[in-house]
Amino acid sequence: MTEEKDTQVPDPSTRDYVEQSLALMREASILEPLGLQELEAIKEPLEQRFWAGQHFRSEWEMRNSVLTDTKFPTPDAKYWQSVREQGVHFQELVMLCYEQRKSLQLLRIDEASVTELEEKRDLVEEGTTAWTKADARVEIKKIDLERRRFQLVQMRKVAQDRVREVLTWHQIMGELSLKHGIESYEDHQPESYYLRFRNQVAQMDRSGWEGAGVGEVSNLLSLQQMSEKSMQAQEKELSAAEQQRRLHTGQPIAPQTPKPQKADLPKESSKEKKGPKPVNW
């Protein structure tokens, strides 16, 4: 029989992540002594950076890289994209909880397996080939056990960062003043997509449509035209609904809002009025 080693492994109940990881490296003898010493010299900042570092996007990236004014030009568009982003992280957090629960049960199996293999090894005469194989099986199962504990630490870190992103999206949504409400994600789309495609056309126009093919030009202009029609139809429908509401409540009927003229729309550059330049083949 051999003396059992007191192997230190990363424990998910503590924040002493780096120190326990270094203990694993010492036992593995995978590093030269100098390399291990250099890592030990910076273990405190490594610990702080592990817990402070991000797995997912920062708040700045959410606001400025995801919710761009070009793709999401209205508060409603930004709101519903935030709903999608938040939903993904919340769902992944739930799935991570399932994985963590499963890993804890597998951890119990690994611990029981180590005990079982040790009992079988102790029945074999030490120094024989059979004992060597049995002892190796014990050590392999211990390694599996340590790896699973390490994965649990990683899960905990990922879970914390997913919670941070879920809460940050909630904060962003609370700052938005919505025009179309929070009951239907479709209500804002005619206006939002019209403004989105108009912005894209304006950007392409400023660049002279450089590198754009005929199909891309035609598709983008068509999308802008169709979304404008959809937006105007929605405005007409909402105006008619308001007239009916006033009629049923006895309020004065508001005069019909005239169809906006081109002068009422945001002024476009001279290039925008001309449209895209011909594409050279």
Contacts in CASP RR format, 6 or more apart in sequence:
PFRMAT RR
TARGET T0000
AUTHOR 0000-0000-0000
METHOD contacts of the structure
MODEL  1
MTEEKDTQVPDPSTRDYVEQSLALMREASILEPLGLQELEAIKEPLEQRF
WAGQHFRSEWEMRNSVLTDTKFPTPDAKYWQSVREQGVHFQELVMLCYEQ
RKSLQLLRIDEASVTELEEKRDLVEEGTTAWTKADARVEIKKIDLERRRF
QLVQMRKVAQDRVREVLTWHQIMGELSLKHGIESYEDHQPESYYLRFRNQ
VAQMDRSGWEGAGVGEVSNLLSLQQMSEKSMQAQEKELSAAEQQRRLHTG
QPIAPQTPKPQKADLPKESSKEKKGPKPVNW
1 122 0 8 1.000
1 126 0 8 1.000
2 126 0 8 1.000
2 135 0 8 1.000
4 118 0 8 1.000
5 27 0 8 1.000
7 23 0 8 1.000
7 24 0 8 1.000
7 27 0 8 1.000
7 142 0 8 1.000
7 146 0 8 1.000
8 20 0 8 1.000
8 23 0 8 1.000
8 24 0 8 1.000
9 20 0 8 1.000
9 23 0 8 1.000
9 24 0 8 1.000
9 145 0 8 1.000
9 146 0 8 1.000
9 149 0 8 1.000
9 150 0 8 1.000
10 17 0 8 1.000
10 20 0 8 1.000
10 21 0 8 1.000
10 24 0 8 1.000
10 149 0 8 1.000
10 150 0 8 1.000
10 152 0 8 1.000
10 153 0 8 1.000
11 20 0 8 1.000
11 149 0 8 1.000
11 153 0 8 1.000
12 149 0 8 1.000
12 152 0 8 1.000
12 153 0 8 1.000
12 155 0 8 1.000
12 156 0 8 1.000
14 20 0 8 1.000
15 47 0 8 1.000
15 51 0 8 1.000
16 47 0 8 1.000
17 47 0 8 1.000
17 50 0 8 1.000
17 51 0 8 1.000
17 153 0 8 1.000
18 43 0 8 1.000
18 44 0 8 1.000
18 46 0 8 1.000
18 47 0 8 1.000
18 50 0 8 1.000
19 43 0 8 1.000
19 47 0 8 1.000
21 150 0 8 1.000
22 36 0 8 1.000
22 39 0 8 1.000
22 40 0 8 1.000
22 43 0 8 1.000
24 146 0 8 1.000
24 150 0 8 1.000
25 31 0 8 1.000
25 36 0 8 1.000
25 39 0 8 1.000
26 36 0 8 1.000
31 39 0 8 1.000
39 46 0 8 1.000
50 157 0 8 1.000
51 157 0 8 1.000
53 161 0 8 1.000
54 161 0 8 1.000
55 157 0 8 1.000
55 158 0 8 1.000
55 161 0 8 1.000
55 162 0 8 1.000
56 89 0 8 1.000
56 161 0 8 1.000
56 162 0 8 1.000
56 164 0 8 1.000
56 165 0 8 1.000
57 65 0 8 1.000
57 66 0 8 1.000
57 165 0 8 1.000
59 168 0 8 1.000
62 82 0 8 1.000
62 85 0 8 1.000
62 165 0 8 1.000
62 168 0 8 1.000
62 169 0 8 1.000
62 172 0 8 1.000
63 172 0 8 1.000
66 81 0 8 1.000
66 85 0 8 1.000
67 78 0 8 1.000
67 81 0 8 1.000
67 82 0 8 1.000
67 172 0 8 1.000
69 199 0 8 1.000
70 196 0 8 1.000
70 199 0 8 1.000
70 200 0 8 1.000
70 203 0 8 1.000
71 77 0 8 1.000
71 81 0 8 1.000
71 196 0 8 1.000
72 78 0 8 1.000
72 81 0 8 1.000
72 192 0 8 1.000
72 196 0 8 1.000
73 192 0 8 1.000
73 195 0 8 1.000
73 196 0 8 1.000
73 199 0 8 1.000
74 179 0 8 1.000
74 188 0 8 1.000
74 191 0 8 1.000
74 192 0 8 1.000
74 195 0 8 1.000
75 176 0 8 1.000
75 177 0 8 1.000
75 178 0 8 1.000
75 179 0 8 1.000
76 176 0 8 1.000
76 178 0 8 1.000
76 179 0 8 1.000
76 180 0 8 1.000
76 181 0 8 1.000
76 187 0 8 1.000
76 188 0 8 1.000
76 191 0 8 1.000
76 192 0 8 1.000
77 188 0 8 1.000
77 192 0 8 1.000
77 196 0 8 1.000
78 172 0 8 1.000
78 176 0 8 1.000
79 173 0 8 1.000
79 176 0 8 1.000
79 178 0 8 1.000
79 182 0 8 1.000
79 188 0 8 1.000
80 185 0 8 1.000
80 188 0 8 1.000
82 169 0 8 1.000
82 172 0 8 1.000
82 173 0 8 1.000
82 176 0 8 1.000
83 169 0 8 1.000
83 173 0 8 1.000
83 185 0 8 1.000
85 165 0 8 1.000
85 169 0 8 1.000
86 165 0 8 1.000
86 166 0 8 1.000
86 169 0 8 1.000
86 170 0 8 1.000
86 173 0 8 1.000
87 166 0 8 1.000
89 162 0 8 1.000
89 165 0 8 1.000
89 166 0 8 1.000
89 169 0 8 1.000
90 162 0 8 1.000
90 166 0 8 1.000
92 162 0 8 1.000
93 159 0 8 1.000
93 162 0 8 1.000
93 163 0 8 1.000
93 166 0 8 1.000
96 155 0 8 1.000
96 158 0 8 1.000
96 159 0 8 1.000
96 162 0 8 1.000
97 159 0 8 1.000
99 155 0 8 1.000
100 152 0 8 1.000
100 155 0 8 1.000
100 156 0 8 1.000
100 159 0 8 1.000
103 148 0 8 1.000
103 151 0 8 1.000
103 152 0 8 1.000
103 155 0 8 1.000
104 152 0 8 1.000
106 148 0 8 1.000
107 145 0 8 1.000
107 148 0 8 1.000
107 149 0 8 1.000
107 152 0 8 1.000
110 141 0 8 1.000
110 144 0 8 1.000
110 145 0 8 1.000
110 148 0 8 1.000
111 145 0 8 1.000
113 141 0 8 1.000
114 138 0 8 1.000
114 141 0 8 1.000
114 142 0 8 1.000
114 145 0 8 1.000
117 134 0 8 1.000
117 137 0 8 1.000
117 138 0 8 1.000
117 141 0 8 1.000
118 138 0 8 1.000
120 134 0 8 1.000
121 131 0 8 1.000
121 134 0 8 1.000
121 135 0 8 1.000
121 137 0 8 1.000
121 138 0 8 1.000
124 130 0 8 1.000
124 131 0 8 1.000
124 134 0 8 1.000
125 131 0 8 1.000
178 188 0 8 1.000
179 188 0 8 1.000
179 191 0 8 1.000
180 187 0 8 1.000
180 188 0 8 1.000
181 187 0 8 1.000
181 188 0 8 1.000
189 230 0 8 1.000
190 227 0 8 1.000
190 230 0 8 1.000
190 231 0 8 1.000
190 233 0 8 1.000
190 234 0 8 1.000
191 231 0 8 1.000
191 234 0 8 1.000
193 223 0 8 1.000
193 227 0 8 1.000
193 230 0 8 1.000
194 224 0 8 1.000
194 227 0 8 1.000
194 228 0 8 1.000
194 230 0 8 1.000
194 231 0 8 1.000
196 227 0 8 1.000
197 220 0 8 1.000
197 223 0 8 1.000
197 224 0 8 1.000
197 227 0 8 1.000
198 224 0 8 1.000
198 228 0 8 1.000
200 220 0 8 1.000
200 224 0 8 1.000
201 220 0 8 1.000
201 221 0 8 1.000
201 224 0 8 1.000
201 272 0 8 1.000
201 275 0 8 1.000
201 276 0 8 1.000
202 268 0 8 1.000
202 269 0 8 1.000
202 272 0 8 1.000
204 212 0 8 1.000
204 217 0 8 1.000
204 220 0 8 1.000
204 276 0 8 1.000
205 269 0 8 1.000
205 271 0 8 1.000
205 272 0 8 1.000
205 274 0 8 1.000
205 275 0 8 1.000
205 276 0 8 1.000
206 269 0 8 1.000
206 271 0 8 1.000
208 271 0 8 1.000
208 276 0 8 1.000
208 277 0 8 1.000
209 217 0 8 1.000
209 276 0 8 1.000
209 277 0 8 1.000
209 279 0 8 1.000
211 279 0 8 1.000
212 276 0 8 1.000
212 279 0 8 1.000
213 279 0 8 1.000
214 279 0 8 1.000
214 281 0 8 1.000
217 276 0 8 1.000
217 279 0 8 1.000
221 276 0 8 1.000
232 259 0 8 1.000
239 256 0 8 1.000
239 257 0 8 1.000
242 254 0 8 1.000
243 253 0 8 1.000
243 254 0 8 1.000
243 256 0 8 1.000
245 251 0 8 1.000
246 252 0 8 1.000
246 253 0 8 1.000
246 254 0 8 1.000
247 253 0 8 1.000
END
